[in-house]
Amino acid sequence: MSEAGSSDLHQNFQVMDNFTVIRGAHNFKMGYAYAHPDHFNIAAAGPQRGSYNFTGKYSGIAYADFVLGYPLTTSGPRRPSSTPGSASTGTLLLAGRLEVTRNLTLNYGVRYDLQFLQGQRYGQVSMFIPDKRVMAVFQEQFPKQTITRLVDVFGVKLAKDVGLPSDLFKYLSQDTNNWAPRLGSPTNSLLPPCSGAARASIITS
Protein backbone atom coordinates (compact mmCIF):
# COMPACT_ATOMS: atom_id res chain seq x y z
CA MET A 1 0.00 0.00 0.00
CA SER A 2 1.90 3.05 -1.24
CA GLU A 3 1.73 5.81 -3.83
CA ALA A 4 4.04 8.15 -5.71
CA GLY A 5 3.81 10.89 -8.31
CA SER A 6 5.40 14.05 -9.59
CA SER A 7 4.47 17.49 -10.89
CA ASP A 8 6.12 20.29 -12.84
CA LEU A 9 5.93 24.03 -12.34
CA HIS A 10 7.19 26.41 -15.01
CA GLN A 11 7.39 30.18 -14.47
CA ASN A 12 8.68 32.64 -17.04
CA PHE A 13 9.46 36.34 -16.58
CA GLN A 14 10.09 38.46 -19.69
CA VAL A 15 10.90 42.10 -20.41
CA MET A 16 11.08 43.51 -23.92
CA ASP A 17 11.46 47.02 -25.31
CA ASN A 18 11.92 48.35 -28.85
CA PHE A 19 12.70 51.84 -30.14
CA THR A 20 12.57 53.02 -33.77
CA VAL A 21 13.65 56.31 -35.39
CA ILE A 22 12.86 57.24 -39.00
CA ARG A 23 14.66 60.16 -40.64
CA GLY A 24 14.01 60.43 -44.35
CA ALA A 25 15.59 57.48 -46.10
CA HIS A 26 17.22 56.25 -42.90
CA ASN A 27 15.45 53.83 -40.55
CA PHE A 28 17.16 52.97 -37.25
CA LYS A 29 15.91 50.63 -34.55
CA MET A 30 17.19 49.20 -31.31
CA GLY A 31 15.74 46.74 -28.85
CA TYR A 32 16.40 44.69 -25.76
CA ALA A 33 14.83 41.46 -24.52
CA TYR A 34 15.33 39.66 -21.21
CA ALA A 35 13.85 36.32 -20.20
CA HIS A 36 14.14 34.42 -16.92
CA PRO A 37 12.46 30.99 -16.84
CA ASP A 38 12.21 28.93 -13.66
CA HIS A 39 11.39 25.24 -13.81
CA PHE A 40 10.66 23.02 -10.84
CA ASN A 41 10.22 19.25 -10.92
CA ILE A 42 8.62 18.00 -7.70
CA ALA A 43 8.85 14.23 -7.33
CA ALA A 44 6.90 12.48 -4.58
CA ALA A 45 9.03 9.39 -4.11
CA GLY A 46 7.16 6.38 -2.79
CA PRO A 47 6.13 5.41 -0.31
CA GLN A 48 4.69 8.89 0.18
CA ARG A 49 2.57 7.90 3.18
CA GLY A 50 4.48 4.84 4.31
CA SER A 51 3.91 1.21 3.32
CA TYR A 52 2.96 -2.10 4.92
CA ASN A 53 3.63 -5.54 3.50
CA PHE A 54 1.40 -8.45 4.59
CA THR A 55 2.41 -11.87 3.24
CA GLY A 56 0.72 -14.39 5.55
CA LYS A 57 3.95 -15.22 7.32
CA TYR A 58 2.30 -15.36 10.76
CA SER A 59 -1.16 -16.80 10.10
CA GLY A 60 -0.67 -18.42 6.73
CA ILE A 61 -3.11 -15.98 5.08
CA ALA A 62 -2.03 -12.48 4.02
CA TYR A 63 -5.44 -10.93 4.74
CA ALA A 64 -5.48 -12.54 8.19
CA ASP A 65 -2.07 -10.97 8.94
CA PHE A 66 -3.58 -7.64 7.85
CA VAL A 67 -6.57 -8.06 10.21
CA LEU A 68 -4.24 -9.06 13.06
CA GLY A 69 -1.94 -6.14 12.33
CA TYR A 70 1.15 -8.28 11.73
CA PRO A 71 3.00 -6.87 8.69
CA LEU A 72 6.12 -8.56 7.41
CA THR A 73 7.82 -5.24 6.62
CA THR A 74 6.99 -1.57 7.06
CA SER A 75 8.54 1.66 5.88
CA GLY A 76 7.99 5.28 6.83
CA PRO A 77 6.93 8.09 4.48
CA ARG A 78 9.51 9.80 2.29
CA ARG A 79 9.50 13.52 1.69
CA PRO A 80 9.09 14.73 -1.91
CA SER A 81 12.21 16.05 -3.64
CA SER A 82 12.34 19.24 -5.68
CA THR A 83 14.73 19.76 -8.59
CA PRO A 84 14.77 23.37 -9.78
CA GLY A 85 16.42 24.78 -12.86
CA SER A 86 16.73 28.36 -14.03
CA ALA A 87 18.63 30.43 -16.57
CA SER A 88 18.39 33.98 -17.86
CA THR A 89 19.03 35.25 -21.38
CA GLY A 90 19.50 38.79 -22.61
CA THR A 91 19.54 40.06 -26.19
CA LEU A 92 20.53 43.50 -27.51
CA LEU A 93 19.92 44.47 -31.14
CA LEU A 94 21.00 47.58 -33.03
CA ALA A 95 19.94 47.73 -36.69
CA GLY A 96 19.65 50.27 -39.47
CA ARG A 97 18.13 50.44 -42.93
CA LEU A 98 19.25 53.05 -45.47
CA GLU A 99 17.71 53.56 -48.90
CA VAL A 100 20.79 54.47 -50.93
CA THR A 101 18.88 54.79 -54.20
CA ARG A 102 15.38 53.98 -55.38
CA ASN A 103 16.51 50.44 -56.25
CA LEU A 104 19.18 49.80 -53.62
CA THR A 105 18.83 49.44 -49.84
CA LEU A 106 21.56 48.89 -47.28
CA ASN A 107 20.77 46.93 -44.10
CA TYR A 108 23.26 46.79 -41.24
CA GLY A 109 23.24 45.92 -37.57
CA VAL A 110 24.74 44.05 -34.67
CA ARG A 111 23.21 41.60 -32.22
CA TYR A 112 24.53 40.52 -28.83
CA ASP A 113 23.29 37.52 -26.86
CA LEU A 114 24.23 36.50 -23.36
CA GLN A 115 22.98 33.58 -21.31
CA PHE A 116 23.34 34.12 -17.59
CA LEU A 117 24.22 30.65 -16.35
CA GLN A 118 23.17 30.08 -12.75
CA GLY A 119 24.05 27.44 -10.23
CA GLN A 120 21.54 25.09 -8.65
CA ARG A 121 19.94 26.99 -5.78
CA TYR A 122 19.74 24.07 -3.35
CA GLY A 123 23.38 23.06 -3.61
CA GLN A 124 22.68 19.79 -5.41
CA VAL A 125 25.12 20.25 -8.30
CA SER A 126 28.09 17.92 -8.41
CA MET A 127 30.49 16.68 -11.05
CA PHE A 128 33.25 14.11 -11.29
CA ILE A 129 36.58 15.88 -11.85
CA PRO A 130 38.91 13.46 -13.72
CA ASP A 131 42.22 15.18 -12.94
CA LYS A 132 41.31 15.45 -9.23
CA ARG A 133 39.73 11.96 -9.15
CA VAL A 134 36.94 13.19 -6.87
CA MET A 135 33.25 13.95 -7.01
CA ALA A 136 33.05 17.70 -6.33
CA VAL A 137 30.02 19.54 -4.98
CA PHE A 138 29.90 23.10 -6.30
CA GLN A 139 28.57 24.91 -3.25
CA GLU A 140 29.95 26.75 -0.24
CA GLN A 141 28.80 23.94 2.03
CA PHE A 142 27.06 20.57 1.81
CA PRO A 143 23.23 20.58 1.80
CA LYS A 144 21.54 20.08 5.17
CA GLN A 145 20.25 16.63 4.19
CA THR A 146 23.75 15.32 3.44
CA ILE A 147 24.56 11.91 4.97
CA THR A 148 28.06 12.50 6.31
CA ARG A 149 29.16 8.88 6.44
CA LEU A 150 28.35 8.39 2.75
CA VAL A 151 30.28 11.53 1.85
CA ASP A 152 33.31 10.07 3.60
CA VAL A 153 32.88 6.59 2.09
CA PHE A 154 32.61 7.80 -1.52
CA GLY A 155 35.17 10.58 -1.18
CA VAL A 156 32.85 13.44 -2.09
CA LYS A 157 34.49 16.85 -1.62
CA LEU A 158 33.45 20.46 -1.78
CA ALA A 159 34.87 22.05 -4.92
CA LYS A 160 36.66 24.75 -2.92
CA ASP A 161 38.45 22.04 -0.90
CA VAL A 162 40.16 20.70 -4.05
CA GLY A 163 41.14 24.10 -5.45
CA LEU A 164 38.09 24.73 -7.65
CA PRO A 165 35.57 27.61 -7.59
CA SER A 166 32.31 27.02 -5.72
CA ASP A 167 30.33 28.12 -8.79
CA LEU A 168 30.04 25.33 -11.38
CA PHE A 169 29.82 27.73 -14.31
CA LYS A 170 32.96 29.57 -13.25
CA TYR A 171 34.70 26.21 -13.49
CA LEU A 172 33.15 25.39 -16.88
CA SER A 173 33.64 28.99 -18.08
CA GLN A 174 31.04 30.99 -19.98
CA ASP A 175 31.24 32.44 -23.49
CA THR A 176 30.48 36.16 -23.35
CA ASN A 177 31.75 37.02 -26.84
CA ASN A 178 28.44 36.45 -28.60
CA TRP A 179 28.47 39.35 -31.06
CA ALA A 180 26.78 38.88 -34.44
CA PRO A 181 27.29 41.76 -36.89
CA ARG A 182 25.29 41.67 -40.08
CA LEU A 183 25.32 43.51 -43.40
CA GLY A 184 22.88 43.12 -46.27
CA SER A 185 22.08 44.87 -49.53
CA PRO A 186 18.91 43.93 -51.44
CA THR A 187 18.16 45.45 -54.84
CA ASN A 188 14.89 45.21 -56.72
CA SER A 189 16.27 45.48 -60.27
CA LEU A 190 18.98 43.81 -62.34
CA LEU A 191 20.79 44.89 -65.47
CA PRO A 192 18.55 45.18 -68.56
CA PRO A 193 16.95 43.26 -70.08
CA CYS A 194 16.71 41.18 -66.89
CA SER A 195 14.25 41.97 -64.14
CA GLY A 196 13.80 40.69 -60.60
CA ALA A 197 15.57 41.08 -57.26
CA ALA A 198 19.00 40.23 -55.89
CA ARG A 199 20.09 39.97 -52.26
CA ALA A 200 23.49 39.71 -50.63
CA SER A 201 24.22 39.52 -46.92
CA ILE A 202 27.03 38.82 -44.48
CA ILE A 203 26.36 37.56 -40.96
CA THR A 204 29.10 36.58 -38.54
CA SER A 205 29.00 35.33 -34.97
C-alpha positions in Angstrom: 0.0 0.0 0.0 1.9 3.1 -1.2 1.7 5.8 -3.8 4.0 8.2 -5.7 3.8 10.9 -8.3 5.4 14.1 -9.6 4.5 17.5 -10.9 6.1 20.3 -12.8 5.9 24.0 -12.3 7.2 26.4 -15.0 7.4 30.2 -14.5 8.7 32.6 -17.0 9.5 36.3 -16.6 10.1 38.5 -19.7 10.9 42.1 -20.4 11.1 43.5 -23.9 11.5 47.0 -25.3 11.9 48.4 -28.9 12.7 51.8 -30.1 12.6 53.0 -33.8 13.7 56.3 -35.4 12.9 57.2 -39.0 14.7 60.2 -40.6 14.0 60.4 -44.3 15.6 57.5 -46.1 17.2 56.3 -42.9 15.4 53.8 -40.6 17.2 53.0 -37.3 15.9 50.6 -34.5 17.2 49.2 -31.3 15.7 46.7 -28.9 16.4 44.7 -25.8 14.8 41.5 -24.5 15.3 39.7 -21.2 13.9 36.3 -20.2 14.1 34.4 -16.9 12.5 31.0 -16.8 12.2 28.9 -13.7 11.4 25.2 -13.8 10.7 23.0 -10.8 10.2 19.3 -10.9 8.6 18.0 -7.7 8.8 14.2 -7.3 6.9 12.5 -4.6 9.0 9.4 -4.1 7.2 6.4 -2.8 6.1 5.4 -0.3 4.7 8.9 0.2 2.6 7.9 3.2 4.5 4.8 4.3 3.9 1.2 3.3 3.0 -2.1 4.9 3.6 -5.5 3.5 1.4 -8.5 4.6 2.4 -11.9 3.2 0.7 -14.4 5.6 4.0 -15.2 7.3 2.3 -15.4 10.8 -1.2 -16.8 10.1 -0.7 -18.4 6.7 -3.1 -16.0 5.1 -2.0 -12.5 4.0 -5.4 -10.9 4.7 -5.5 -12.5 8.2 -2.1 -11.0 8.9 -3.6 -7.6 7.9 -6.6 -8.1 10.2 -4.2 -9.1 13.1 -1.9 -6.1 12.3 1.1 -8.3 11.7 3.0 -6.9 8.7 6.1 -8.6 7.4 7.8 -5.2 6.6 7.0 -1.6 7.1 8.5 1.7 5.9 8.0 5.3 6.8 6.9 8.1 4.5 9.5 9.8 2.3 9.5 13.5 1.7 9.1 14.7 -1.9 12.2 16.0 -3.6 12.3 19.2 -5.7 14.7 19.8 -8.6 14.8 23.4 -9.8 16.4 24.8 -12.9 16.7 28.4 -14.0 18.6 30.4 -16.6 18.4 34.0 -17.9 19.0 35.2 -21.4 19.5 38.8 -22.6 19.5 40.1 -26.2 20.5 43.5 -27.5 19.9 44.5 -31.1 21.0 47.6 -33.0 19.9 47.7 -36.7 19.7 50.3 -39.5 18.1 50.4 -42.9 19.3 53.1 -45.5 17.7 53.6 -48.9 20.8 54.5 -50.9 18.9 54.8 -54.2 15.4 54.0 -55.4 16.5 50.4 -56.2 19.2 49.8 -53.6 18.8 49.4 -49.8 21.6 48.9 -47.3 20.8 46.9 -44.1 23.3 46.8 -41.2 23.2 45.9 -37.6 24.7 44.0 -34.7 23.2 41.6 -32.2 24.5 40.5 -28.8 23.3 37.5 -26.9 24.2 36.5 -23.4 23.0 33.6 -21.3 23.3 34.1 -17.6 24.2 30.6 -16.3 23.2 30.1 -12.8 24.0 27.4 -10.2 21.5 25.1 -8.6 19.9 27.0 -5.8 19.7 24.1 -3.4 23.4 23.1 -3.6 22.7 19.8 -5.4 25.1 20.2 -8.3 28.1 17.9 -8.4 30.5 16.7 -11.1 33.3 14.1 -11.3 36.6 15.9 -11.9 38.9 13.5 -13.7 42.2 15.2 -12.9 41.3 15.4 -9.2 39.7 12.0 -9.2 36.9 13.2 -6.9 33.2 13.9 -7.0 33.1 17.7 -6.3 30.0 19.5 -5.0 29.9 23.1 -6.3 28.6 24.9 -3.3 29.9 26.7 -0.2 28.8 23.9 2.0 27.1 20.6 1.8 23.2 20.6 1.8 21.5 20.1 5.2 20.3 16.6 4.2 23.8 15.3 3.4 24.6 11.9 5.0 28.1 12.5 6.3 29.2 8.9 6.4 28.3 8.4 2.8 30.3 11.5 1.8 33.3 10.1 3.6 32.9 6.6 2.1 32.6 7.8 -1.5 35.2 10.6 -1.2 32.8 13.4 -2.1 34.5 16.9 -1.6 33.5 20.5 -1.8 34.9 22.1 -4.9 36.7 24.7 -2.9 38.5 22.0 -0.9 40.2 20.7 -4.0 41.1 24.1 -5.4 38.1 24.7 -7.6 35.6 27.6 -7.6 32.3 27.0 -5.7 30.3 28.1 -8.8 30.0 25.3 -11.4 29.8 27.7 -14.3 33.0 29.6 -13.2 34.7 26.2 -13.5 33.1 25.4 -16.9 33.6 29.0 -18.1 31.0 31.0 -20.0 31.2 32.4 -23.5 30.5 36.2 -23.3 31.7 37.0 -26.8 28.4 36.4 -28.6 28.5 39.3 -31.1 26.8 38.9 -34.4 27.3 41.8 -36.9 25.3 41.7 -40.1 25.3 43.5 -43.4 22.9 43.1 -46.3 22.1 44.9 -49.5 18.9 43.9 -51.4 18.2 45.5 -54.8 14.9 45.2 -56.7 16.3 45.5 -60.3 19.0 43.8 -62.3 20.8 44.9 -65.5 18.5 45.2 -68.6 16.9 43.3 -70.1 16.7 41.2 -66.9 14.2 42.0 -64.1 13.8 40.7 -60.6 15.6 41.1 -57.3 19.0 40.2 -55.9 20.1 40.0 -52.3 23.5 39.7 -50.6 24.2 39.5 -46.9 27.0 38.8 -44.5 26.4 37.6 -41.0 29.1 36.6 -38.5 29.0 35.3 -35.0 
